[in-house]
Amino acid sequence: MAPSDVITHDVIVVGAGLAGTWAAMSAMEAGVRDVGVLSKLHPLRSHSGAAQGGIAAALNNVRPVAGTGPRGPLEQIPPDAEPIDSWELHMFDTIKGSDWLGDQDAIEIMVKDAIDIVYAYEHMGCVFSRTPDGRIAQRRFGGHSTPRANYAADWTGHVLLHTIHEQALKHGVKFYSEWFALDLIVEDRVCKGVVAMNIQTGAIIPMRAKAVMFGTGGYGRAWKITSNATANTGDGVAIAYNAGIPLMDMEFVQFHPTGLYRHGILMSEACRGEGGYLLNKAGERFMERYAPDKMELAPRDLVSRSEQREIDEGRGVEEDGQGIYLDLRHLGRDKIMERLPQVRDIALKFVGVDIIDGLCPIQPTAHYSMGGIPANADGQVIADAEGTPVIGLYAAGECACISVHGANRLGTNSLLDASVFGRRAGYAIAEFVKGGAALQPVEGDPAAPAQRRIAHLMSDPPGGKGESWAALARALKETMTVNAGIFRDEARLKTALADIRALQERFERARVMDRSRRFNTDVLGAIETENLLIFSEVIAVSALERTESRGAHARTDYPKRDDENWLRHTLAHKTPDGPALSYKGVTIDWEKYPPQERKY
Ligand SMILES: Cc1cc2nc3c(=O)[nH]c(=O)nc-3n(C[C@H](O)[C@H](O)[C@H](O)COP(=O)(O)OP(=O)(O)OC[C@H]3O[C@@H](n4cnc5c(N)ncnc54)[C@H](O)[C@@H]3O)c2cc1C
């Protein structure tokens, strides 16, 4: 390959959501001259922009009106009144939400930084909703004991992403829009760059850098019903795993309680934060039975399981009984139009229900990946349970596992996680680069493996007939939904694993019909499907081994949490025989936050 075909930067960031953009911007701000960001989508189409409900921080701007109970109206806190919130309370809620699997040192960093990062957004011009006296508006969210979701109507992610993208442009970050990362170049635990496709031309190009950062987002697309954008196919985790990086805690996948019935599109938790009810076929607010205290505002794992139980026991709604009703009618038109305009629009367009006067059918939807690429609180990727760093490789946001969410994430903690640890990774990268990091020599042609894979996909199929990757993807989503969904057990997980392995084998025979170079979405779809198959195997193996129920991982054959054996993180390494598991301790402050029973 001619040297001119190789692109070089000091730093390459893959992913232009909040995590990647914060990292790129902060690295430039801290003195790195040359940062390139790759995104397979236009940066502003990153899934961060779809986030609706809010970003958590204990700002102490609002409180419940005295005497109105845990679901009553909120009012702004008078300037001289006692604060009701603190980073310590935010920390406890996050640890409890994580079912004690979150690393408490990282959680402490996140909740302390939360206040600063929300004000950083405000100072950059982010258009938050406001209290009557002009402070940032806050609402309630599941699992948080005070109203600390800072929001911009139900467009929070959209306004945050636009704000930080503008800043990145201002700082001179170079964006490669519609470039698709295919491989990481890692040799002997040193990262040397990535290999990517320029989607517009089809050219496959090695990109060398002193440091690489992954902010490639989540992987809800492995399930049939999901809130995730079509791009959320976990490319980053699959690429890292292929390059010898372990994946951590992949068994923990969050199902959000309110995906639009049959579509999975998110009806933000803000619906319940603003006071929405969940009803079964008999019109009962069934959460009374499962979380009498927090009701609809219990954490997501608990609410989703409660819904699924109602559905499984025949109390679901709609003709197939697979739905639950979200009732927002009592909020009234004015509040809905002011606070939830986007979700009203979504329900109108997709199920023809106006939430102002109609019951909206919803169902649990695959939403968030707690697991991912293991990294420390500076975004430094680690290679094993001892914390050995992979030099020059960083990760943050949903593709990373730092681990602040443990076994279950609280709503609004993810925009926070992506922002806080994206920024920290950017600063750590700047220090690494300015400290004398050099471009590393690369052996051979790093683009060759990707070239070969694509040539194989475009070659003539054996016997004249290849497999359709789209059909394989559908089969995967089916088995993941039925066998590795909200409720799991040994038999179902074994079925999932056997199905995934059979699909991986069939993928060898997958071919594309479009053999052109420019904008070949057929090839990209095939590569994304291969990525889904790669990390789904890790999910199934990790879930099968974990013989307990914790957070979002609910085993009907092991219904109890088992701290004695399972208060530890899973690490999965790629081997020729499939994922090899090892385990890593959880960082716990045994005096302040020892494990307790998790009740709501
Ligand atoms: C509908 C919805 C609503 C949500 N609401 C909230 C909320 O209210 N509050 C909250 O805290 N969290 C919310 N979340 C979760 C939160 O939005 C995400 O976890 C977070 O935004 C992830 O940010 P990120 O930067 O890690 O990734 P993303 O924003 O997903 O960005 C990923 C980036 O990686 C790029 N990429 C991926 N693969 C490749 C590849 N192979 N090559 C090149 N580029 C690639 C993409 O183009 C994109 O730019 C919500 C999620 C969803 C789906």
The ligand as an SDF file (V2000), in Angstrom:
LIG
                    3D

 53 58  0  0  0  0  0  0  0  0999 V2000
  -33.9050    6.1820   22.4770 C   0  0  0  0  0  0  0  0  0  0  0  0
  -32.8920    6.3670   23.5550 C   0  0  0  0  0  0  0  0  0  0  0  0
  -33.0980    7.2830   24.5680 C   0  0  0  0  0  0  0  0  0  0  0  0
  -32.1500    7.4510   25.5670 C   0  0  0  0  0  0  0  0  0  0  0  0
  -32.3870    8.3650   26.5500 N   0  0  0  0  0  0  0  0  0  0  0  0
  -31.4390    8.5900   27.4970 C   0  0  0  0  0  0  0  0  0  0  0  0
  -31.6240    9.6080   28.4690 C   0  0  0  0  0  0  0  0  0  0  0  0
  -32.6170   10.3290   28.4950 O   0  0  0  0  0  0  0  0  0  0  0  0
  -30.6580    9.7770   29.3950 N   0  0  0  0  0  0  0  0  0  0  0  0
  -29.5210    9.0260   29.4090 C   0  0  0  0  0  0  0  0  0  0  0  0
  -28.6780    9.2420   30.2590 O   0  0  0  0  0  0  0  0  0  0  0  0
  -29.3250    8.0650   28.4710 N   0  0  0  0  0  0  0  0  0  0  0  0
  -30.2520    7.8450   27.5190 C   0  0  0  0  0  0  0  0  0  0  0  0
  -30.0430    6.8820   26.5670 N   0  0  0  0  0  0  0  0  0  0  0  0
  -28.7420    6.2040   26.5070 C   0  0  0  0  0  0  0  0  0  0  0  0
  -27.7020    7.1610   25.9190 C   0  0  0  0  0  0  0  0  0  0  0  0
  -28.2900    7.9540   24.9310 O   0  0  0  0  0  0  0  0  0  0  0  0
  -26.5230    6.4230   25.2900 C   0  0  0  0  0  0  0  0  0  0  0  0
  -26.0550    5.4190   26.1300 O   0  0  0  0  0  0  0  0  0  0  0  0
  -25.3710    7.4000   25.0240 C   0  0  0  0  0  0  0  0  0  0  0  0
  -25.8400    8.5260   24.3260 O   0  0  0  0  0  0  0  0  0  0  0  0
  -24.2720    6.7110   24.2550 C   0  0  0  0  0  0  0  0  0  0  0  0
  -23.3520    7.6690   23.8180 O   0  0  0  0  0  0  0  0  0  0  0  0
  -22.0420    7.2050   23.0600 P   0  0  0  0  0  0  0  0  0  0  0  0
  -21.2870    8.4470   22.7680 O   0  0  0  0  0  0  0  0  0  0  0  0
  -21.3780    6.1500   23.8330 O   0  0  0  0  0  0  0  0  0  0  0  0
  -22.5570    6.5080   21.7240 O   0  0  0  0  0  0  0  0  0  0  0  0
  -23.5190    6.9670   20.5270 P   0  0  0  0  0  0  0  0  0  0  0  0
  -24.1230    8.2810   20.7550 O   0  0  0  0  0  0  0  0  0  0  0  0
  -24.4030    5.8130   20.2580 O   0  0  0  0  0  0  0  0  0  0  0  0
  -22.5170    7.1460   19.3280 O   0  0  0  0  0  0  0  0  0  0  0  0
  -21.8630    6.0640   18.7180 C   0  0  0  0  0  0  0  0  0  0  0  0
  -20.9980    6.5990   17.6150 C   0  0  0  0  0  0  0  0  0  0  0  0
  -20.1660    5.5720   17.1260 O   0  0  0  0  0  0  0  0  0  0  0  0
  -20.1700    5.5840   15.7270 C   0  0  0  0  0  0  0  0  0  0  0  0
  -19.8510    4.2230   15.2620 N   0  0  0  0  0  0  0  0  0  0  0  0
  -20.3380    3.0510   15.7010 C   0  0  0  0  0  0  0  0  0  0  0  0
  -19.7830    2.0160   15.0230 N   0  0  0  0  0  0  0  0  0  0  0  0
  -18.9160    2.5670   14.1460 C   0  0  0  0  0  0  0  0  0  0  0  0
  -18.0430    2.0520   13.1500 C   0  0  0  0  0  0  0  0  0  0  0  0
  -17.9530    0.7320   12.9080 N   0  0  0  0  0  0  0  0  0  0  0  0
  -17.3070    2.9240   12.4460 N   0  0  0  0  0  0  0  0  0  0  0  0
  -17.3940    4.2630   12.6400 C   0  0  0  0  0  0  0  0  0  0  0  0
  -18.2160    4.8090   13.5580 N   0  0  0  0  0  0  0  0  0  0  0  0
  -18.9580    3.9700   14.2980 C   0  0  0  0  0  0  0  0  0  0  0  0
  -21.5460    6.0610   15.3480 C   0  0  0  0  0  0  0  0  0  0  0  0
  -21.5700    6.5970   14.0480 O   0  0  0  0  0  0  0  0  0  0  0  0
  -21.7680    7.1400   16.4050 C   0  0  0  0  0  0  0  0  0  0  0  0
  -21.1870    8.3440   16.0010 O   0  0  0  0  0  0  0  0  0  0  0  0
  -30.9760    6.6800   25.5610 C   0  0  0  0  0  0  0  0  0  0  0  0
  -30.7620    5.7640   24.5430 C   0  0  0  0  0  0  0  0  0  0  0  0
  -31.7180    5.5830   23.5730 C   0  0  0  0  0  0  0  0  0  0  0  0
  -31.4740    4.5350   22.5280 C   0  0  0  0  0  0  0  0  0  0  0  0
  1  2  1  0
  2  3  1  0
  2 52  2  0
  3  4  2  0
  4  5  1  0
  4 50  1  0
  5  6  2  0
  6  7  1  0
  6 13  1  0
  7  8  2  0
  7  9  1  0
  9 10  1  0
 10 11  2  0
 10 12  1  0
 12 13  2  0
 13 14  1  0
 14 15  1  0
 14 50  1  0
 15 16  1  0
 16 17  1  0
 16 18  1  0
 18 19  1  0
 18 20  1  0
 20 21  1  0
 20 22  1  0
 22 23  1  0
 23 24  1  0
 24 25  2  0
 24 26  1  0
 24 27  1  0
 27 28  1  0
 28 29  2  0
 28 30  1  0
 28 31  1  0
 31 32  1  0
 32 33  1  0
 33 34  1  0
 33 48  1  0
 34 35  1  0
 35 36  1  0
 35 46  1  0
 36 37  1  0
 36 45  1  0
 37 38  2  0
 38 39  1  0
 39 40  1  0
 39 45  2  0
 40 41  1  0
 40 42  2  0
 42 43  1  0
 43 44  2  0
 44 45  1  0
 46 47  1  0
 46 48  1  0
 48 49  1  0
 50 51  2  0
 51 52  1  0
 52 53  1  0
M  END
$$$$
